[in-house]
Amino acid sequence: MIIQDHVGKQIIGLVKLGNMIKLLDILKEAKQSIEDFAGTRLKGAEKIANTTLKAGGLSLLTYKHYKVKLPYYKKAAAGKLDKDAAKKEFEETLKSISLGMTQSQFQTEVGRLEVLGELLIENK
């Protein structure tokens, strides 16, 4: 069965068993596994970490922010994310962040907080 829009253009991927898919069904099908999500995020974080390390200077703060994320993404991509331990670490990290930190410490801890939050939110 071919479905066309109002100008005759073929609509692909919106018909299931002759009925239009509800938006919620599309969103459910598009949701990726935590392993896929973490693997994709890992690739991006590795690229940014490598680029900023090579750039040096003030970019090293960004390097620290992304470098800390790598082991968390690797663990989640391998299917080894312990949600309870991650929640505990998230809370501990959140409490540890202060204005008394150096820029380097701040970027590292905010990166840790960010990756834990991303993984926990994605893995609800």
C-alpha positions in Angstrom: 0.0 0.0 0.0 1.4 3.4 -1.0 0.3 6.5 0.9 0.8 9.9 -0.6 0.6 13.4 0.9 -1.6 16.2 -0.4 0.8 16.9 -3.3 1.2 13.3 -4.3 4.6 12.7 -2.6 5.0 9.2 -1.3 4.9 9.0 2.5 7.4 6.4 3.7 7.5 4.7 7.1 4.2 6.1 8.5 1.9 3.2 7.7 1.7 0.1 9.9 -0.9 -2.6 9.0 -2.9 -0.1 7.0 -3.3 2.4 9.9 -1.3 5.6 10.6 1.2 5.2 13.4 0.5 7.3 16.4 3.2 9.8 17.3 3.8 8.0 20.6 4.6 4.8 18.7 7.1 6.6 16.5 8.8 8.0 19.6 9.0 4.6 21.3 10.5 3.0 18.2 13.1 5.8 17.9 14.3 5.4 21.5 17.6 3.7 21.5 19.0 1.3 24.1 21.2 2.7 26.9 24.1 0.9 25.3 23.6 2.5 21.9 23.0 5.9 23.5 26.3 5.6 25.6 28.2 4.3 22.5 27.2 7.3 20.5 27.9 9.8 23.3 31.3 8.0 23.8 32.4 8.6 20.2 31.5 12.3 20.5 33.3 12.7 23.9 36.4 10.9 22.6 36.5 13.3 19.6 36.2 16.4 21.7 38.7 15.2 24.3 41.3 14.4 21.6 40.7 17.7 19.8 40.9 19.8 22.9 44.0 17.9 24.2 45.8 18.7 21.0 44.7 22.3 21.1 46.2 22.8 24.6 46.0 26.1 26.5 42.5 27.0 27.8 41.1 24.1 25.8 42.5 21.8 28.5 39.6 22.7 30.7 37.3 21.3 28.1 39.5 18.3 27.8 39.2 17.6 31.5 35.4 18.0 31.3 35.1 15.4 28.5 37.9 13.0 29.6 36.2 12.3 32.9 33.1 11.1 30.9 34.9 8.4 28.9 34.9 5.6 31.5 31.3 6.1 32.3 30.2 6.0 28.7 32.4 2.9 28.1 30.9 1.1 31.1 27.3 1.9 30.0 28.0 1.0 26.4 29.2 -2.4 27.6 25.9 -2.8 29.5 27.5 -2.5 32.9 25.8 0.6 34.3 24.8 0.1 37.9 21.9 2.5 38.3 22.0 2.5 42.1 25.7 3.2 42.2 25.4 5.9 39.5 22.6 7.6 41.5 24.7 7.6 44.6 27.8 9.0 42.8 25.6 11.6 41.1 24.4 12.8 44.5 27.9 12.8 46.0 29.3 14.7 43.0 26.5 17.2 43.2 27.3 17.9 46.8 31.0 18.2 46.2 30.8 21.0 43.6 31.7 24.4 45.1 33.0 27.8 44.2 36.1 27.0 46.2 37.3 24.6 43.5 39.9 25.3 40.9 38.7 25.7 37.3 40.3 22.3 36.6 38.5 20.6 39.5 35.2 22.3 38.6 35.3 21.1 35.0 36.1 17.6 36.0 33.3 17.4 38.6 30.7 19.1 36.4 31.7 16.6 33.6 31.2 13.7 36.0 27.8 15.1 37.1 26.8 15.6 33.5 27.6 12.1 32.3 26.0 10.5 35.3 22.8 12.6 34.8 22.7 11.9 31.1 23.0 8.1 31.6 20.4 8.0 34.5 17.9 10.1 32.6 18.3 8.1 29.4 18.0 4.8 31.4 14.8 5.6 33.3 
